[in-house]
Amino acid sequence: MARVNFEDVEVGQEIGPLLKGPLQTPHLMRWSAAMENWHKIHYDERFAKEHDKLPGLLINGSLKQQFIVQLLKDWAGREGWVWKVNFQFRAMNIVGETLSVWAKVKGKREAPAYGLVELDLGIRNEKGLESTPGSAVVALPYRGREAVPYPFVPPPAG
Amino acid sequence: MALLTDEVRKYIGAESTPFPACDPVEKGAVRRYAQAIMDPDPAYASDEAGARYGGAVAPPLYPAFMFRTPFGSPDVLTERAHDPDFDGLVMGVRDGLPELPLHGFSLLNGGAEVEFYRYARHGETVFQKSRYADIYERETRAGPMVFVIIETEYTNGAGELLMRARKTIIRRK
């Protein structure tokens, strides 16, 4: 993973997209099994539609959040650190969709030991539906200086 | 139409005592998880690739998914096999919090705010402490819904903070 220096990041810069899919029922089953969560709305189509009145099998929000973290983590690299991530599951993604995970630099601020990059982020399907708006704060090293401390030490309050 | 009763509201502030996940971070469980999320980061399998983190680690959000049904627990899937309202979820195990008396309500994941401090290393035991930070009702385009806010801290066996999460769970009739 390449090092990204704080100085090399510009406001408005786009990160990604990270593409996942098309996500089919086996993908959802594999994730349900990996986390041992048997919520029927991800594999029992009759329950999803007839009991929960959903349009189809839902792609797990718990899976979508993994993709967001992966995009940010891989961009920050080993020497950066994804500090804060938030996301809201505002719209459903249905089995069969391909998800495009994106982020865009909204702002930058300097802390003593590293720089902080604020990003907007989201997940878009093929039809352009934005399902998962959110934001993040990623710490990046200053050029020519040491990596962001690990474990992460938050900046002084403020 | 009020969904939220005083009986439910009294759970606000209820918290679990810190308790460990039933298994430590296991290499095979991490592999299955990493394959399921389709993140081939070598730090999830190799001490060398994970050297920055002190060795092989689990994916960042992994601690939040370690709180599974302990061995010897009642089998809820069998107990509720004939319940047409059973949604497949085995509540109350994962966060150590008492189940809210919202039987028959469907459950949707509304989102979360997460802060990361360190990754869980292979072999580490992870502890969590959760609390119902808030429970409130909102009128939405799809009707009234109950929003349940759960705050959780995840630590390792040395008491070091791994991550914090503030999750929003949406319950509706």
Boltz contact constraints between the chains, C-beta under 6 A:
constraints:
  - contact:
      token1: [A, 30]
      token2: [B, 36]
      max_distance: 6.0
  - contact:
      token1: [A, 31]
      token2: [B, 36]
      max_distance: 6.0
  - contact:
      token1: [A, 34]
      token2: [B, 32]
      max_distance: 6.0
  - contact:
      token1: [A, 34]
      token2: [B, 33]
      max_distance: 6.0
  - contact:
      token1: [A, 34]
      token2: [B, 36]
      max_distance: 6.0
  - contact:
      token1: [A, 35]
      token2: [B, 65]
      max_distance: 6.0
  - contact:
      token1: [A, 36]
      token2: [B, 68]
      max_distance: 6.0
  - contact:
      token1: [A, 38]
      token2: [B, 88]
      max_distance: 6.0
  - contact:
      token1: [A, 39]
      token2: [B, 88]
      max_distance: 6.0
  - contact:
      token1: [A, 39]
      token2: [B, 89]
      max_distance: 6.0
  - contact:
      token1: [A, 40]
      token2: [B, 87]
      max_distance: 6.0
  - contact:
      token1: [A, 40]
      token2: [B, 88]
      max_distance: 6.0
  - contact:
      token1: [A, 52]
      token2: [B, 106]
      max_distance: 6.0
  - contact:
      token1: [A, 61]
      token2: [B, 109]
      max_distance: 6.0
  - contact:
      token1: [A, 66]
      token2: [B, 37]
      max_distance: 6.0
  - contact:
      token1: [A, 69]
      token2: [B, 60]
      max_distance: 6.0
  - contact:
      token1: [A, 69]
      token2: [B, 61]
      max_distance: 6.0
  - contact:
      token1: [A, 70]
      token2: [B, 39]
      max_distance: 6.0
  - contact:
      token1: [A, 78]
      token2: [B, 52]
      max_distance: 6.0
  - contact:
      token1: [A, 82]
      token2: [B, 116]
      max_distance: 6.0
  - contact:
      token1: [A, 84]
      token2: [B, 115]
      max_distance: 6.0
  - contact:
      token1: [A, 85]
      token2: [B, 114]
      max_distance: 6.0
  - contact:
      token1: [A, 86]
      token2: [B, 113]
      max_distance: 6.0
  - contact:
      token1: [A, 87]
      token2: [B, 111]
      max_distance: 6.0
  - contact:
      token1: [A, 88]
      token2: [B, 111]
      max_distance: 6.0
  - contact:
      token1: [A, 89]
      token2: [B, 109]
      max_distance: 6.0
  - contact:
      token1: [A, 89]
      token2: [B, 110]
      max_distance: 6.0
  - contact:
      token1: [A, 89]
      token2: [B, 111]
      max_distance: 6.0
  - contact:
      token1: [A, 151]
      token2: [B, 117]
      max_distance: 6.0
  - contact:
      token1: [A, 151]
      token2: [B, 118]
      max_distance: 6.0
  - contact:
      token1: [A, 152]
      token2: [B, 117]
      max_distance: 6.0
